[in-house]
Amino acid sequence: MTYSEILNIAIPALISTVLIPFIATAISALTNYLKTKADNAKLDKYFDMASDAVITAVAEVMQTFVKTLKDSGEWNEENAKKAFEMAKFRAMETMSAAALKALPEIVGDVEAWLTAKIEAATLAQKVAT
């Protein structure tokens, strides 16, 4: 048997048993990577939208509700709780439905995340003023 005959037998066998499965696996892995990357980009976008909504809501509530109560001397524990609930409601109202739906996947406990984010945004507002 000559080398060309061996190659004529071996190359098609090699292509069908090694190369084609390898290419198929590589394409599948690349497809999965691109899907994951696209999903992560989408989740990052929703997280940014949610964070921005919270920061905006806190700034809005502090500028309108809190400032008015503090200026009039009516600021107390009860109004602080009310301001928190207003900021939370306003943030959720401002977020897109898609961001609200994605938040559990991104942060886990949405209530705990909102509470922490509102507190952090409130502190940042206090420091900034």
Secondary structure, 3 states (H helix, E strand, C coil): CCHHHHHHHHHHHHHHHHHHHHHHHHHHHHHHHHHHHHHHHHHHHHHHHHHHHHHHHHHHHHHHHHHHHHHHCCCCHHHHHHHHHHHHHHHHHHCCHHHHHHHHHHHCCHHHHHHHHHHHHHHHHHHHC
